[in-house]
Amino acid sequence: MASAPLHLPLLRWGEPYASLDRATLVDVRSGTPVVDVSQANPGLVARDLGRAAAAQESLAALGTSELVAISRRAALLFAEAELPVGDETQSPQRYLEQLAATAGMPHSLGRRNMEKLRFVLDGVEGVLAGLTRGLDLGVLDRGFGRVGASTVSFRRETDALGLVLPSNSPGVHGVWLPAVALGVALAIKPGRQEPWTPYRIVQAFVAAGAPAEAFGFYPGDHAAASELLLRCGRSLLFGDASTVSPWRGDPRIEIHGPGWSKVVLGADAAADWRRHLDVIVTSIAENGGRSCVNASGIRTPAHGREMAAALAERLAAIEPRALDDPEAALAPFPSRAAAERLSAAIDRQLQGGGAEDLTARYRPGGRVVEVDGCAFLLPTLVWCEDAAHPLAQAEYPFPFAAVVEQRDDELVERLGPSLAVTAITDDSQLRRRLLASPHIQRLRFGSIPTCRVAWDQPHEGNLFEHLYRRRALDVAETAA
């Protein structure tokens, strides 16, 4: 008789809780049950968030310097220790296996993402120095302090940071990790297919000395996620355009939606495009093309079709492999049906004209393939005749990009919203126009991949400024 799958409980401010309502996650290769995940309903989330102040106080009692030290200890534990997962324990290798099973993350990419998170936790003091512009973090403990000749004070905007997380890549969790060192409790709604990383992070923090009651873990449906967003004073929301759209404009919620990241070549660099192929391919395909900082658009004033053909050949050489293959560079979809629906949607937009899939010539069997029981979408490079074509503005969770040729004076004005832009140009005027654009979040000058992240810089917002607001404060001198 087959053994029952692992059970992953809720964490109600540190207390494990088994819900009657559970979601079973299966292996993307075989359909075999992997884990039963307890589900939180909106009422439970609302009740628990009514106790968020006590959760925050458990962190505040330690002080910022100790929380920084805890974060650094958690870095090693997350990457190397045997940690609890439900009623069992989880080694780093077992974590990678479970991550691959339900989220389709190849072991090779999982290891790289583990290292990213270890880097953020271990270097959290430097990360916070960048986000706070060098503020003495003791100011947060004392309530006020001096910066030069000025008195400064910051008001915490929430007791608990709400997190509605995705399933695309573990590396995305680096955005919220510094919140613990900033003394803010966490109310976590994990991605449906990927509860493993946030749960392991929580266990690493607790093993490192953080109070368990500072962490809430609430897997659930959209109603539970909405309740969390409504109840928390500050939240981060990750998701596609349809998920984040209803919450845009709410100042309590920092949106992490589609990135529409791009590589831009100036007129001075376009003729030398071959020299930049490596950085463009990396921007498109790194981490399996799953990240919001992967490039989905390439803009150039000249040589566009020629460059697109060369990129198509390079991307077509990236082959799907088994999840435990050390050379695996692509991640599968949860099901073949999901992959085929997305592929069909791309083909429908190609049929309207004005765009051509240049990678099609390298895959006579079609865009969807099956390897080791997993369904993959093969890398796709599209040439678009105009930036207004729907595929020129598309973003998908696999290596996909559209090349568009635009006049030099249109490169910035028609760029559209872009989380990360790599601008390969020495043209000072073009650089100034890019710097002045309100639509670019992260800007890189030179051959730097769009997917390279500097954690001490804002990423769709500044976490410190989201959690704390500076207040005016005057302190009278005490008479001697």
C-alpha positions as CSV (number, residue, x, y, z in Angstrom):
1,M,0.0,0.0,0.0
2,A,1.3,3.4,-1.0
3,S,2.2,5.7,2.0
4,A,0.2,8.8,2.5
5,P,1.8,12.0,1.2
6,L,3.5,14.5,3.4
7,H,1.2,17.0,5.2
8,L,2.2,20.7,5.2
9,P,0.3,22.6,8.0
10,L,-0.6,26.2,8.3
11,L,1.5,28.2,10.7
12,R,-0.7,30.4,12.9
13,W,1.9,32.8,14.3
14,G,4.2,29.8,14.7
15,E,1.7,27.2,15.8
16,P,1.2,24.4,13.2
17,Y,-2.4,23.9,12.4
18,A,-4.0,21.1,10.4
19,S,-7.0,22.2,8.3
20,L,-9.8,20.0,7.2
21,D,-9.6,21.7,3.8
22,R,-6.4,20.5,2.0
23,A,-4.9,20.8,-1.5
24,T,-3.0,17.9,-2.9
25,L,0.1,18.8,-5.0
26,V,1.2,16.2,-7.5
27,D,4.5,15.4,-9.2
28,V,4.6,17.2,-12.6
29,R,6.2,14.1,-14.1
30,S,4.0,11.3,-12.9
31,G,0.9,12.8,-11.3
32,T,1.8,11.0,-8.0
33,P,0.7,12.9,-4.9
34,V,3.6,14.7,-3.2
35,V,2.1,16.8,-0.4
36,D,-1.3,17.7,1.2
37,V,-1.2,21.4,2.0
38,S,-3.6,22.7,4.6
39,Q,-5.7,25.6,3.3
40,A,-6.6,28.7,5.2
41,N,-10.0,30.3,4.7
42,P,-10.6,34.1,4.9
43,G,-12.1,33.9,8.4
44,L,-9.1,32.2,9.8
45,V,-6.8,34.7,8.1
46,A,-8.8,37.6,9.5
47,R,-8.7,36.2,13.0
48,D,-5.0,35.7,13.0
49,L,-4.2,39.1,11.6
50,G,-6.1,40.6,14.5
51,R,-3.1,39.3,16.6
52,A,-0.4,40.8,14.3
53,A,0.7,43.4,16.9
54,A,1.8,40.6,19.3
55,A,3.7,39.0,16.5
56,Q,5.6,42.2,15.7
57,E,6.4,42.8,19.4
58,S,8.1,39.4,19.5
59,L,10.6,40.7,16.9
60,A,10.9,44.2,18.4
61,A,12.0,42.7,21.7
62,L,15.2,41.4,20.1
63,G,16.4,44.7,18.5
64,T,17.6,45.3,15.0
65,S,21.2,44.3,15.5
66,E,20.1,40.8,16.8
67,L,17.6,40.5,13.9
68,V,20.5,41.2,11.5
69,A,22.6,38.5,13.2
70,I,19.6,36.0,13.1
71,S,19.2,36.7,9.3
72,R,22.9,35.9,8.8
73,R,22.6,32.6,10.8
74,A,19.5,31.8,8.8
75,A,21.5,32.1,5.5
76,L,23.6,29.1,6.4
77,L,20.7,27.1,7.8
78,F,18.5,27.6,4.8
79,A,21.3,26.5,2.4
80,E,22.8,23.6,4.4
81,A,20.7,22.4,7.3
82,E,18.1,19.7,7.9
83,L,15.0,21.7,8.7
84,P,11.4,20.7,9.6
85,V,8.8,20.3,6.9
86,G,5.5,19.3,8.4
87,D,6.2,16.3,10.6
88,E,9.3,15.4,8.7
89,T,12.7,16.9,8.1
90,Q,14.0,18.3,4.9
91,S,17.6,18.3,3.7
92,P,18.8,20.8,1.1
93,Q,18.7,18.0,-1.5
94,R,15.2,16.9,-0.4
95,Y,14.1,20.5,-0.8
96,L,15.4,20.6,-4.4
97,E,13.6,17.3,-5.1
98,Q,10.2,18.6,-3.7
99,L,10.6,21.9,-5.5
100,A,11.2,20.1,-8.8
101,A,8.3,17.7,-8.2
102,T,5.5,20.3,-7.7
103,A,6.9,23.5,-9.3
104,G,8.9,22.0,-12.1
105,M,12.1,23.8,-11.1
106,P,15.2,21.8,-12.3
107,H,17.7,21.0,-9.5
108,S,20.4,23.0,-11.3
109,L,18.2,26.2,-11.3
110,G,17.0,25.4,-7.8
111,R,20.6,25.4,-6.5
112,R,21.3,28.8,-8.1
113,N,18.2,30.3,-6.5
114,M,19.1,28.8,-3.1
115,E,22.4,30.7,-3.4
116,K,20.7,33.9,-4.3
117,L,18.6,33.7,-1.1
118,R,21.6,32.7,1.0
119,F,23.4,35.8,-0.4
120,V,20.6,38.1,0.6
121,L,20.2,36.7,4.1
122,D,24.0,36.7,4.7
123,G,24.4,40.2,3.3
124,V,21.2,41.7,4.8
125,E,23.1,44.5,6.6
126,G,24.5,45.7,3.2
127,V,21.2,45.3,1.6
128,L,19.5,47.5,4.2
129,A,22.3,50.0,4.0
130,G,21.4,50.4,0.3
131,L,17.7,50.6,0.8
132,T,17.9,53.0,3.8
133,R,20.7,55.1,2.3
134,G,23.1,54.2,5.1
135,L,20.7,54.8,8.0
136,D,21.9,53.7,11.4
137,L,19.4,50.9,12.0
138,G,19.5,51.6,15.7
139,V,17.3,54.6,14.9
140,L,14.4,52.1,14.4
141,D,14.9,50.7,17.9
142,R,15.2,54.0,19.6
143,G,12.4,55.7,17.7
144,F,14.6,58.6,16.6
145,G,18.2,59.6,16.1
146,R,20.6,61.9,14.4
147,V,21.7,62.0,10.8
148,G,24.3,64.8,10.4
149,A,22.7,67.9,11.9
150,S,19.1,66.6,11.6
151,T,16.9,64.6,13.9
152,V,15.2,61.7,12.1
153,S,12.3,59.5,13.1
154,F,10.5,56.7,11.2
155,R,7.0,55.4,11.8
156,R,6.4,51.7,11.1
157,E,3.4,51.4,8.7
158,T,2.3,47.9,9.6
159,D,2.8,45.2,12.2
160,A,2.8,42.4,9.6
161,L,3.9,42.4,6.0
162,G,1.4,40.5,3.9
163,L,3.0,38.4,1.1
164,V,1.0,36.9,-1.7
165,L,3.7,34.9,-3.5
166,P,4.2,33.3,-6.9
167,S,5.3,29.8,-7.9
168,N,7.6,30.8,-10.7
169,S,11.0,31.0,-9.1
170,P,12.5,30.8,-5.5
171,G,14.8,33.7,-6.2
172,V,11.9,36.2,-6.1
173,H,11.7,35.7,-2.3
174,G,14.9,37.7,-1.9
175,V,12.7,40.8,-2.3
176,W,11.0,40.4,1.1
177,L,13.7,38.6,3.2
178,P,15.0,41.9,4.8
179,A,11.6,42.6,6.4
180,V,12.5,40.4,9.4
181,A,15.6,42.4,10.1
182,L,13.4,45.5,9.9
183,G,11.3,44.2,12.8
184,V,8.1,43.4,10.8
185,A,6.2,40.1,11.2
186,L,5.3,38.1,8.1
187,A,1.9,36.8,6.9
188,I,2.7,34.6,4.0
189,K,0.3,33.2,1.4
190,P,2.6,30.9,-0.7
191,G,2.3,30.2,-4.4
192,R,0.0,27.2,-4.9
193,Q,2.7,24.9,-6.6
194,E,5.6,26.2,-4.5
195,P,5.0,26.3,-0.7
196,W,8.5,24.8,-0.1
197,T,10.7,27.9,-0.3
198,P,8.8,30.2,2.0
199,Y,8.2,27.4,4.5
200,R,11.9,26.5,4.6
201,I,12.8,30.2,5.0
202,V,10.6,30.5,8.0
203,Q,12.1,27.3,9.6
204,A,15.6,28.7,8.9
205,F,14.7,31.9,10.7
206,V,13.2,30.1,13.7
207,A,16.2,27.7,13.9
208,A,18.5,30.8,13.8
209,G,16.8,32.3,16.9
210,A,13.8,34.3,15.5
211,P,10.5,33.9,17.5
212,A,8.2,31.4,15.8
213,E,5.3,33.6,16.6
214,A,6.5,36.3,14.2
215,F,5.5,34.1,11.2
216,G,2.2,33.2,9.7
217,F,1.9,30.8,6.8
218,Y,-1.5,30.7,5.1
219,P,-1.8,28.6,1.9
220,G,-5.2,29.2,0.4
221,D,-7.3,30.4,-2.5
222,H,-7.9,33.9,-4.0
223,A,-10.4,34.7,-1.2
224,A,-7.7,34.0,1.5
225,A,-5.2,36.1,-0.5
226,S,-7.7,39.0,-0.7
227,E,-8.4,38.9,3.0
228,L,-4.7,39.0,3.7
229,L,-4.2,42.0,1.4
230,L,-7.2,43.8,3.0
231,R,-6.1,43.1,6.6
232,C,-2.3,43.9,6.4
233,G,-1.2,47.5,6.6
234,R,1.5,46.8,3.9
235,S,1.7,43.9,1.5
236,L,3.6,42.6,-1.6
237,L,1.5,41.1,-4.3
238,F,3.1,38.9,-7.0
239,G,1.1,37.7,-10.0
240,D,0.2,38.1,-13.7
241,A,-1.6,41.1,-15.1
242,S,-5.1,39.8,-14.2
243,T,-4.1,39.0,-10.6
244,V,-2.5,42.4,-9.8
245,S,-4.8,44.7,-11.8
246,P,-7.6,45.0,-9.2
247,W,-5.0,46.2,-6.6
248,R,-3.2,48.8,-8.6
249,G,-3.5,52.2,-7.0
250,D,-3.8,50.9,-3.4
251,P,-0.8,52.5,-1.6
252,R,-0.7,49.7,1.0
253,I,0.2,47.1,-1.7
254,E,3.4,47.0,-3.6
255,I,2.7,45.3,-7.0
256,H,5.1,42.8,-8.5
257,G,3.5,42.0,-11.8
258,P,4.7,41.3,-15.3
259,G,8.2,42.8,-15.9
260,W,8.2,43.4,-19.7
261,S,11.9,43.8,-19.3
262,K,13.9,44.8,-22.4
263,V,17.3,45.1,-24.1
264,V,17.8,48.3,-26.0
265,L,20.6,48.9,-28.6
266,G,21.5,52.4,-29.5
267,A,22.4,53.5,-33.0
268,D,26.0,53.5,-32.0
269,A,25.9,49.8,-31.0
270,A,23.4,48.3,-33.5
271,A,26.0,47.6,-36.2
272,D,28.1,45.7,-33.6
273,W,25.1,43.5,-32.5
274,R,27.0,40.2,-32.7
275,R,29.3,41.3,-29.8
276,H,26.2,41.6,-27.6
277,L,24.5,38.3,-28.4
278,D,25.7,36.6,-25.2
279,V,24.2,39.2,-22.9
280,I,20.9,39.2,-24.9
281,V,20.6,35.4,-24.8
282,T,21.3,35.4,-21.0
283,S,18.8,38.2,-20.5
284,I,16.1,36.1,-22.2
285,A,16.9,32.6,-21.0
286,E,18.5,32.8,-17.6
287,N,16.6,30.9,-14.8
288,G,14.5,29.2,-17.5
289,G,13.0,32.5,-18.6
290,R,10.7,32.4,-15.6
291,S,11.7,35.7,-13.9
292,C,10.1,39.2,-14.3
293,V,13.6,40.5,-15.1
294,N,14.1,38.2,-18.1
295,A,14.0,40.2,-21.3
296,S,10.8,39.7,-23.3
297,G,11.7,42.5,-25.8
298,I,14.7,43.6,-27.9
299,R,14.7,47.0,-29.4
300,T,17.2,48.2,-32.0
301,P,17.2,51.0,-34.7
302,A,18.9,48.8,-37.3
303,H,19.9,45.2,-38.2
304,G,16.9,43.9,-36.3
305,R,15.9,41.0,-38.6
306,E,19.5,39.8,-38.9
307,M,20.0,39.9,-35.1
308,A,16.7,38.2,-34.6
309,A,17.7,35.3,-36.8
310,A,21.0,34.9,-34.9
311,L,19.2,35.0,-31.5
312,A,16.7,32.4,-32.8
313,E,19.5,30.0,-33.6
314,R,21.1,30.5,-30.2
315,L,17.9,30.0,-28.3
316,A,16.8,27.0,-30.3
317,A,20.0,25.2,-29.1
318,I,18.7,25.2,-25.5
319,E,17.2,21.8,-25.1
320,P,14.8,20.5,-22.4
321,R,16.3,17.9,-20.0
322,A,15.3,15.8,-17.1
323,L,14.8,17.8,-13.9
324,D,17.7,16.2,-12.2
325,D,20.1,16.7,-15.1
326,P,22.9,19.0,-14.0
327,E,22.7,20.8,-17.4
328,A,19.0,21.5,-17.3
329,A,18.2,25.1,-18.2
330,L,14.4,24.9,-19.0
331,A,11.5,24.4,-16.6
332,P,8.4,22.4,-17.5
333,F,4.8,23.4,-17.2
334,P,2.5,21.9,-14.6
335,S,0.7,20.0,-17.4
336,R,0.9,19.4,-21.1
337,A,-2.6,21.0,-21.5
338,A,-1.3,24.2,-19.9
339,A,1.7,24.3,-22.3
340,E,-0.4,23.6,-25.3
341,R,-2.9,26.4,-24.4
342,L,-0.1,28.9,-24.2
343,S,1.5,27.7,-27.4
344,A,-1.9,27.9,-29.2
345,A,-2.3,31.5,-27.9
346,I,1.0,32.5,-29.4
347,D,0.2,30.9,-32.7
348,R,-3.1,32.7,-32.9
349,Q,-1.4,36.0,-32.6
350,L,1.2,35.0,-35.3
351,Q,-1.7,34.2,-37.7
352,G,-2.8,37.9,-37.6
353,G,0.4,38.8,-39.5
354,G,3.1,41.3,-38.8
355,A,5.2,38.8,-36.8
356,E,7.1,35.6,-37.5
357,D,8.4,32.9,-35.1
358,L,12.0,32.5,-36.3
359,T,12.7,29.6,-34.0
360,A,10.0,27.5,-35.7
361,R,12.5,26.3,-38.4
362,Y,14.5,24.6,-35.7
363,R,11.7,22.6,-34.2
364,P,9.8,20.5,-36.8
365,G,7.9,18.7,-34.0
366,G,6.3,21.9,-32.7
367,R,6.8,24.2,-29.7
368,V,5.5,21.7,-27.0
369,V,7.7,18.7,-26.3
370,E,7.7,16.0,-23.6
371,V,10.9,15.0,-21.8
372,D,11.1,12.7,-18.7
373,G,7.3,12.9,-18.4
374,C,7.3,16.7,-18.3
375,A,5.8,19.1,-20.9
376,F,8.1,21.9,-22.0
377,L,7.6,25.0,-24.2
378,L,10.7,25.4,-26.4
379,P,12.4,28.8,-26.4
380,T,10.7,31.1,-28.9
381,L,12.1,34.2,-30.7
382,V,9.6,36.3,-32.6
383,W,10.4,39.0,-35.2
384,C,7.8,41.8,-35.1
385,E,7.4,44.4,-37.8
386,D,6.0,47.0,-35.3
387,A,6.1,47.6,-31.5
388,A,2.3,47.7,-31.5
389,H,2.0,44.0,-32.4
390,P,0.6,42.1,-29.4
391,L,3.6,39.7,-29.3
392,A,5.9,42.7,-29.0
393,Q,4.3,43.5,-25.7
394,A,3.9,39.9,-24.5
395,E,5.6,38.1,-21.6
396,Y,5.5,34.4,-20.9
397,P,7.0,32.1,-18.2
398,F,9.6,30.5,-20.5
399,P,12.3,31.9,-22.8
400,F,10.3,34.1,-25.1
401,A,11.3,37.4,-26.7
402,A,10.3,39.7,-29.6
403,V,12.7,41.7,-31.6
404,V,11.5,45.0,-33.0
405,E,13.3,47.5,-35.1
406,Q,12.5,51.1,-34.1
407,R,13.9,54.5,-35.1
408,D,16.5,55.9,-32.6
409,D,14.1,58.7,-31.6
410,E,11.4,56.1,-30.8
411,L,13.4,53.7,-28.7
412,V,12.4,55.4,-25.4
413,E,9.1,56.9,-26.2
414,R,7.5,53.6,-27.4
415,L,9.3,51.4,-24.9
416,G,6.3,50.9,-22.6
417,P,6.4,49.8,-18.9
418,S,9.7,48.0,-18.2
419,L,10.9,46.5,-14.9
420,A,14.5,46.1,-16.1
421,V,16.1,47.7,-19.2
422,T,19.7,47.0,-20.4
423,A,20.7,49.9,-22.7
424,I,23.8,49.1,-24.8
425,T,24.8,52.6,-25.9
426,D,27.3,55.3,-25.3
427,D,25.0,57.9,-26.7
428,S,24.7,60.5,-23.9
429,Q,21.4,61.9,-25.3
430,L,19.8,58.4,-25.4
431,R,21.0,57.7,-21.9
432,R,19.5,60.9,-20.6
433,R,16.1,60.1,-22.2
434,L,16.2,56.6,-20.6
435,L,17.1,58.2,-17.2
436,A,14.1,60.5,-17.5
437,S,11.6,57.8,-18.4
438,P,9.0,57.2,-15.7
439,H,8.3,53.7,-17.1
440,I,11.7,52.1,-16.3
441,Q,12.3,50.6,-12.8
442,R,15.8,49.2,-13.1
443,L,18.2,50.7,-15.7
444,R,21.6,49.3,-16.7
445,F,24.0,50.9,-19.1
446,G,26.3,48.5,-21.0
447,S,26.4,44.8,-21.5
448,I,24.8,43.8,-18.2
449,P,22.0,41.2,-18.4
450,T,18.5,42.4,-17.4
451,C,18.3,39.5,-15.0
452,R,21.2,40.6,-12.8
453,V,19.7,41.8,-9.6
454,A,21.4,44.2,-7.1
455,W,19.5,43.5,-3.9
456,D,20.5,46.8,-2.2
457,Q,18.6,48.7,-4.9
458,P,14.8,49.2,-5.3
459,H,12.9,46.4,-7.1
460,E,9.5,47.7,-8.1
461,G,9.6,49.8,-5.0
462,N,11.9,50.2,-1.9
463,L,11.0,47.7,0.8
464,F,12.2,50.0,3.6
465,E,10.2,53.0,2.3
466,H,7.2,50.7,1.9
467,L,7.4,49.6,5.6
468,Y,8.5,52.8,7.2
469,R,7.6,56.5,6.7
470,R,9.7,59.3,7.9
471,R,8.0,61.7,10.4
472,A,8.9,65.2,11.5
473,L,10.3,65.2,15.0
474,D,11.8,68.0,17.1
475,V,13.4,67.2,20.5
476,A,14.0,70.0,23.0
477,E,17.4,70.1,24.7
478,T,17.2,69.2,28.4
479,A,18.6,71.9,30.6
480,A,21.8,71.0,32.4
